Every structure is written in structure tokens, then in C-alpha cells.
Amino acid sequence: MELYRDIAIVDLPNKGVGVVALECIAKGDVIARWFPHDTRTIERVVESLDAFEQELAANDNANERNILLNHSWPTSEGRIVVGAKDAVFGSINHSSPPTVMHAFGASVWTTTACTTLNVGDELCYDYNL
């Protein structure tokens, strides 16, 4: 992980945890680059939605299923990413409209501000993109 802007995981009322800006971040600024092979960022990548659904169905623990659902997201290639627990990338919440965009490349993912973020503003990504 390479952080280019000052951000932090914080407790958010009625949401659990999320990621906020600790400095002003201009629209278009690169916030971070993530490496999918880095287990501090990404626990693993599931190759398809079908495989992910099979994994969920096989798990009898409702709490573990909920955590898995809340810390996983689809990529544009149809894979499902499972974020590392307590990692910044996996703590970015959903919002439509989003405040950040992720560009998923084969060896690096880049997070960019799609709106100007002020100190305390939450970084949110639209999981449906």
C-alpha cells in the first residue's frame, strides 16, 4: 500500500467504521495505490461471484458471513475481493454518489478523489460500479 494523502480509519455513528480525510484532498488527487498481492490490504480474491456465494452458503456462522459481506466488493472483472481485517481499503464504505473511485489494474489498484474532500469527510465508493 502506498498512501499519498492523510486518511484514517475511524468509528462512525450508525455505520461501524469508515475512512475519513485528515487533510483537504482535491478532486482528481490520487489518494492511494493498493497491491492485490499484499495481504495487509487484501486477504484474498475470489475468482467469481458464484464461488463467493458458494463460500457464503457453506459458512454456518451468521456473524462471519456478515463480516465477509461487509468487507468484500466486486471488481469490474467479475472477481470478489475480500479485504484484510482492520485494513484501510476494506474499511471504505459504500455511497452513491461516491467520493472516491477505484481503478482496478492487474497489479495495482488506484484510489482517486472524485470530489473535493475536506477534513473529516468520509471516503466512500459506489460498490455497484
Buried (B, 14 or more C-beta within 10 A) or exposed (E): BEEBBEBEBBEBEEEEEBBBBEEBBEEEBBBBBBBBEEEEBBBEBBEEEEEBEEBEEEEEEEEEBEEBEBBBBBEEEEBBBBBBEEBBBBBBBEBEEBBBBBEBEEEEBBBBBBBBBEEEBBBBBBBEE
